[in-house]
């Protein structure tokens, strides 16, 4: 089943709030080999002007993931996860994510294209804090391989 | 605080990272991405892959670290995008070595664009990898 072109411009309900934990930031930082003290050391983060330890730049993928799960579960979406490859990823930040942030993400599909038997689905997740202020926008392009690809 | 004096074409950081299967398990746990192609040879083979692959987001995540280290608190990463052009195969015994070169692509009043060259096993693994840095 091909990806449903009617997904374009579809917007999903906001995800449940995600509370960014200090130990989660440290764990993620260790996983991506991020050794800068602002990711691990509270005193260093505060000395640099942040309220708590700072998440590495790709950390918002953890929050974005819940939105992509919504997309993959869409009953009429036609996206077979076993055929999905991550094509492109982009983050634009209003500010760095820090421990203590409570983040909510809202996904909107911005385009569905067919290319050589494959489908390319681009989805934008807008991530805001508990005050509703923008923190980061995460844009993913998923390549859904066709039967022959 | 201002960024250091930089000019287009200047290499600001060069690093090599060695990752192994343990790195993939650690990233799976930290990120919540438990796709078995990142830790099971049999599953990777069954879907026609050349071996267990590193998570694309792990490669993206580590490739920006030389820039963060270079900034050293003088600026922050305000934008970051990549294309996943080729997978990183992680050998069960040898692991994989990911080499990152960070070059100044453009400079303006607010900051700079840093272009990353990211390769493994002699091939480029991230395309159009660009980091927007903004001075603090």
Interface residues (C-beta under 8 A of the other chain):
Chain A: X24 X27 X28 X30 X31 X32 X33 X34 X35 X36 X38 X48 X49 X56 X57 X58 X61 X62 X65 X82 X85 X86 X87 X88 X89 X90 X91 X92 X93 X96 X139
Chain B: X17 X19 X23 X26 X27 X29 X30 X31 X32 X33 X47 X56 X57 X58 X60 X61 X62 X64 X65 X68 X69 X72 X73 X76 X77 X78 X79 X80 X81 X82 X83 X84 X132 X136
